[in-house]
């Protein structure tokens, strides 16, 4: 049987974290099967994921942690103690951390104390400051999943890359964590090319570059392209002053695309209308994208019909409410 892994999901969005996890599994494992899921977590059996855990952890945004499940228990003190007694650990120092998700009957601190007590009695050495192994307990209303933490997202990095902290800032930019998640939804792999036809300040391209993806950004305004270049310094990215309706790229030349189309009163649109920009940019994205690969299209309108008319299949649709007058519609397309 393939190893089991529990994915802890962010509560920041109701649907994107799970989709991000599935997209990452598709590009980092040799195959997987969903076992169970609940509030803010799900469990899979995955083949050869252990070979890609470093890559997985380096890419995660709305997936917070991945735990290789070694034992499962009922959400009771007796169940947790039995599960801790079953753990087969190497002779290394450990630290126990628990995460309570939803309306679980046991608290995080309570589970940490119970598991730590059992391991101490079994002769394992605890080290809260610098442990060699992080034991993780995922505590839910259905049960407790216990095992070794094998991947963790870098949430500090996302805070440090917030739009107003970058060299070049422009209002309306998508936050780094969401940008990273959407790049992951495109299933782009390291070394492949990802296109943003409305590059703006380069938010998608920064996240792609940090994952060793080759970025290609196009924007109609020279001033914006020059500013984005300062945000992308040191990353593998090509920036072009150009029109999203006439992309200076060859047919079938990019493996993925992520775009946040301009909207709102402050958006500078060179097309005759927003509908013309939508239709023209979708046609160009269809032309330059490798067949069978993914495109993420973000709009402030439900434009699914236009996307399908352009020749794309909509695989998923998500919504993100930004404020009262702006809801982002996020389409995952092939």
Phi and psi in degrees as a GROMACS rama.xvg file:
@    title "Ramachandran Plot"
@    xaxis  label "Phi"
@    yaxis  label "Psi"
@TYPE xy
-67.6846  150.969  UNK-2
-58.4185  151.607  UNK-3
-102.838  141.454  UNK-4
-131.048  135.762  UNK-5
-103.122  129.727  UNK-6
-104.508  119.595  UNK-7
-87.1439  125.596  UNK-8
-108.626  147.513  UNK-9
-65.778  147.627  UNK-10
-93.986  12.3473  UNK-11
-75.3148  -18.7185  UNK-12
-148.938  143.336  UNK-13
-74.511  -23.2048  UNK-14
-127.277  -31.7218  UNK-15
-64.8718  -40.7056  UNK-16
-57.0587  -44.0496  UNK-17
-63.9248  -42.6922  UNK-18
-64.5787  -36.5278  UNK-19
-62.9807  -44.2274  UNK-20
-59.9586  -43.904  UNK-21
-66.2777  -38.12  UNK-22
-64.4853  -41.761  UNK-23
-67.1187  -37.9358  UNK-24
-61.6495  -37.153  UNK-25
-63.408  -29.1381  UNK-26
-106.279  -5.40208  UNK-27
-118.868  -7.6678  UNK-28
-120.012  164.458  UNK-29
-89.5211  6.7573  UNK-30
145.476  149.519  UNK-31
-149.29  161.182  UNK-32
-138.003  127.359  UNK-33
-68.5913  133.906  UNK-34
-104.91  -49.8665  UNK-35
-160.643  164.015  UNK-36
-155.848  156.848  UNK-37
-153.528  -160.014  UNK-38
-65.3238  116.463  UNK-39
62.1838  27.7153  UNK-40
-162.21  156.766  UNK-41
-153.271  161.062  UNK-42
-121.714  135.809  UNK-43
-132.098  156.556  UNK-44
-99.2993  126.027  UNK-45
-132.115  138.658  UNK-46
-92.5452  134.319  UNK-47
59.6165  18.5202  UNK-48
-66.7583  -27.4276  UNK-49
-61.1435  -22.3186  UNK-50
-77.9018  -13.5449  UNK-51
-125.381  17.0413  UNK-52
-64.5068  -36.0642  UNK-53
-63.5175  -43.1898  UNK-54
-62.968  -42.9543  UNK-55
-60.6004  -50.3964  UNK-56
-61.9189  -35.8454  UNK-57
-70.5118  -18.8899  UNK-58
-100.646  -22.0727  UNK-59
-63.4823  141.175  UNK-60
-122.509  -70.0215  UNK-61
-91.984  -0.6416  UNK-62
-92.6221  118.695  UNK-63
-85.6502  -44.4386  UNK-64
-147.729  156.009  UNK-65
-126.114  131.048  UNK-66
-120.3  128.345  UNK-67
-79.9277  111.465  UNK-68
-73.8332  123.49  UNK-69
-108.563  -23.253  UNK-70
-155.286  150.642  UNK-71
-128.583  148.723  UNK-72
-147.665  159.703  UNK-73
-68.9735  152.104  UNK-74
-78.3165  59.7502  UNK-75
-133.014  162.172  UNK-76
-59.9127  -42.3709  UNK-77
-64.2197  -43.2735  UNK-78
-63.5614  -42.6947  UNK-79
-64.2199  -42.9984  UNK-80
-61.4651  -41.9263  UNK-81
-64.2355  -42.2135  UNK-82
-63.9228  -42.1699  UNK-83
-63.6596  -34.5391  UNK-84
-68.9053  -21.208  UNK-85
-87.8529  -12.0625  UNK-86
-62.7538  130.549  UNK-87
-107.254  100.697  UNK-88
-112.599  149.167  UNK-89
-69.2854  163.284  UNK-90
-79.0602  74.6318  UNK-91
-137.106  158.302  UNK-92
-68.3201  149.269  UNK-93
-135.367  163.809  UNK-94
-139.417  139.281  UNK-95
-104.295  127.82  UNK-96
-130.267  138.879  UNK-97
-123.099  151.156  UNK-98
-129.569  118.862  UNK-99
-88.9638  122.732  UNK-100
-114.139  125.717  UNK-101
72.1962  -148.651  UNK-102
-94.2528  52.2907  UNK-103
-69.5575  144.011  UNK-104
-73.9295  -17.4971  UNK-105
-109.617  143.79  UNK-106
-86.1821  160.551  UNK-107
-61.2361  -48.7746  UNK-108
-59.814  -40.2495  UNK-109
-61.7013  -45.6654  UNK-110
-66.4681  -40.9588  UNK-111
-58.9503  -43.9472  UNK-112
-64.9765  -41.3819  UNK-113
-66.0935  -46.9014  UNK-114
-65.8733  -45.0259  UNK-115
-60.1591  -39.0749  UNK-116
-63.3701  -43.2033  UNK-117
-64.9776  -44.7208  UNK-118
-65.2544  -37.8711  UNK-119
-63.1676  -42.2379  UNK-120
-66.2175  -26.2534  UNK-121
-82.5647  -3.08091  UNK-122
98.7183  5.33372  UNK-123
-78.3693  150.613  UNK-124
-100.791  122.597  UNK-125
-85.1847  146.391  UNK-126
-147.498  100.879  UNK-127
-75.5671  -23.0529  UNK-128
-86.0095  -47.4355  UNK-129
-143.415  69.0816  UNK-130
-75.3522  152.636  UNK-131
-82.2618  -24.6363  UNK-132
-132.789  135.843  UNK-133
-104.034  113.207  UNK-134
-88.2543  128.715  UNK-135
-119.842  134.121  UNK-136
-115.822  121.085  UNK-137
-98.2377  110.558  UNK-138
-103.891  117.079  UNK-139
-128.071  174.337  UNK-140
-69.5449  -23.7199  UNK-141
-84.3321  -28.3941  UNK-142
171.234  -174.471  UNK-143
-119.876  127.286  UNK-144
-104.48  125.704  UNK-145
-125.104  133.846  UNK-146
178.67  -164.748  UNK-147
-95.8498  130.283  UNK-148
-68.9951  127.089  UNK-149
-118.067  -10.4033  UNK-150
-156.614  145.31  UNK-151
-146.647  138.221  UNK-152
-78.0352  154.241  UNK-153
-94.8709  84.2566  UNK-154
-71.6595  -27.1844  UNK-155
-62.8404  -39.9945  UNK-156
-60.0488  -38.7096  UNK-157
-65.1768  -39.7554  UNK-158
-64.3075  -38.8189  UNK-159
-70.1832  -20.1298  UNK-160
-103.701  16.8325  UNK-161
-58.0424  146.985  UNK-162
-49.4828  -42.4339  UNK-163
-72.9267  -9.65711  UNK-164
-94.1851  -6.06685  UNK-165
-83.4495  160.325  UNK-166
-57.2693  -36.7808  UNK-167
-121.173  124.96  UNK-168
-122.896  142.41  UNK-169
-143.841  135.967  UNK-170
-59.3586  148.923  UNK-171
92.0347  0.303955  UNK-172
-67.5973  142.973  UNK-173
-71.4155  139.838  UNK-174
-65.9619  149.152  UNK-175
-56.2361  -39.1913  UNK-176
-64.2836  -44.3469  UNK-177
-67.1418  -40.5487  UNK-178
-58.8303  -44.9793  UNK-179
-62.7657  -43.1159  UNK-180
-61.1426  -41.4582  UNK-181
-68.9933  -36.806  UNK-182
-61.0451  -41.3909  UNK-183
-64.1957  -36.9956  UNK-184
-61.4695  -24.5058  UNK-185
-73.176  -11.0611  UNK-186
59.0397  29.5945  UNK-187
-72.3449  144.007  UNK-188
-106.841  162.906  UNK-189
-57.0578  136.167  UNK-190
87.1181  -12.9883  UNK-191
-85.3032  169.651  UNK-192
-101.129  130.428  UNK-193
-118.371  128.767  UNK-194
-103.036  135.339  UNK-195
-120.451  106.252  UNK-196
-77.3753  -10.6131  UNK-197
-125.231  66.3603  UNK-198
-63.0349  -33.9595  UNK-199
54.4864  -132.151  UNK-200
-79.652  -1.37331  UNK-201
88.9604  22.7639  UNK-202
-58.839  -46.8757  UNK-203
-64.604  -39.9104  UNK-204
-70.6646  -33.6524  UNK-205
-61.4927  -49.2723  UNK-206
-64.0835  -39.2578  UNK-207
-63.375  -45.3175  UNK-208
-62.2368  -36.7011  UNK-209
-68.3724  -14.9041  UNK-210
-104.007  19.5789  UNK-211
63.7604  29.1882  UNK-212
-97.1387  140.7  UNK-213
-83.9809  116.151  UNK-214
-90.965  147.673  UNK-215
-132.514  115.227  UNK-216
-117.09  136.921  UNK-217
-125.313  133.852  UNK-218
-146.015  147.176  UNK-219
-77.8724  -17.7431  UNK-220
-103.342  124.289  UNK-221
-61.0105  -40.5751  UNK-222
-60.6629  -40.5494  UNK-223
-68.2927  -42.0573  UNK-224
-62.2717  -43.0391  UNK-225
-62.5412  -41.0869  UNK-226
-66.7884  -41.6816  UNK-227
-61.1035  -34.1198  UNK-228
-59.7482  -35.1575  UNK-229
-69.9635  -31.056  UNK-230
-73.5709  -25.3499  UNK-231
-102.083  10.8742  UNK-232
-57.9174  130.197  UNK-233
89.5741  -5.56916  UNK-234
-105.083  156.222  UNK-235
-81.4277  90.568  UNK-236
-148.868  137.748  UNK-237
-107.655  126  UNK-238
-110.495  137.444  UNK-239
-132.701  133.752  UNK-240
-81.3719  115.284  UNK-241
-168.549  -179.994  UNK-242
-107.151  127.804  UNK-243
-62.6947  -18.5541  UNK-244
-90.189  -4.35497  UNK-245
-144.567  66.0505  UNK-246
-65.0663  131.353  UNK-247
-81.9478  54.4531  UNK-248
-133.213  153.181  UNK-249
-74.3999  160.134  UNK-250
-58.7834  140.485  UNK-251
51.1682  47.7981  UNK-252
-110.555  -4.13131  UNK-253
-127.54  144.961  UNK-254
-88.7044  -14.8264  UNK-255
-158.523  158.979  UNK-256
-145.655  140.99  UNK-257
-134.723  126.079  UNK-258
-139.232  139.334  UNK-259
-116.767  95.0443  UNK-260
-62.4356  145.938  UNK-261
-65.2142  136.072  UNK-262
-151.915  169.337  UNK-263
91.5482  166.199  UNK-264
-64.5384  -29.0745  UNK-265
-86.2603  -4.41189  UNK-266
-71.1559  132.536  UNK-267
-92.124  113.058  UNK-268
-115.024  119.458  UNK-269
-83.0544  -18.208  UNK-270
-72.2053  167.474  UNK-271
-66.4284  -29.0457  UNK-272
-157.514  167.244  UNK-273
-64.9427  -36.5898  UNK-274
-65.8925  -37.2879  UNK-275
-65.2807  -40.6953  UNK-276
-63.9814  -42.2127  UNK-277
-60.8244  -51.9233  UNK-278
-64.1211  -44.4728  UNK-279
-67.1974  -41.6172  UNK-280
-69.4655  -37.6803  UNK-281
-64.8351  -39.9736  UNK-282
-61.7558  -41.3786  UNK-283
-69.3556  -39.8639  UNK-284
-62.1801  -39.6922  UNK-285
-61.8253  -35.8597  UNK-286
-72.2998  -42.5843  UNK-287
-89.7636  -14.7789  UNK-288
-81.9538  136.624  UNK-289
-60.9251  132.206  UNK-290
-56.4636  139.235  UNK-291
86.6324  -8.98394  UNK-292
-93.6142  173.972  UNK-293
-102.083  147.416  UNK-294
-129.051  138.522  UNK-295
-108.767  121.651  UNK-296
-119.388  123.316  UNK-297
-112.936  130.231  UNK-298
-141.668  165.418  UNK-299
-96.3429  13.1074  UNK-300
-132.657  155.043  UNK-301
-78.7408  89.7275  UNK-302
-103.934  27.5461  UNK-303
-57.5488  -37.7878  UNK-304
-61.1676  -43.676  UNK-305
-65.444  -36.8305  UNK-306
-64.1559  -43.6235  UNK-307
-68.5934  -37.2271  UNK-308
-64.0238  -27.2676  UNK-309
-78.4685  -5.0826  UNK-310
104.339  14.9324  UNK-311
-102.508  150.38  UNK-312
-98.5456  127.209  UNK-313
-84.7075  115.242  UNK-314
-87.5681  -37.4643  UNK-315
-147.55  155.056  UNK-316
-137.28  128.102  UNK-317
-124.353  158.638  UNK-318
-128.69  143.965  UNK-319
-132.191  116.876  UNK-320
-83.9187  115.108  UNK-321
-85.8523  -50.8467  UNK-322
-158.066  -174.212  UNK-323
-55.8813  -35.5773  UNK-324
-104.406  7.13161  UNK-325
-140.671  119.483  UNK-326
-123.556  124.439  UNK-327
-84.4141  131.444  UNK-328
-103.097  120.351  UNK-329
-113.148  116.601  UNK-330
-111.067  125.947  UNK-331
-99.2935  116.041  UNK-332
-126.145  158.915  UNK-333
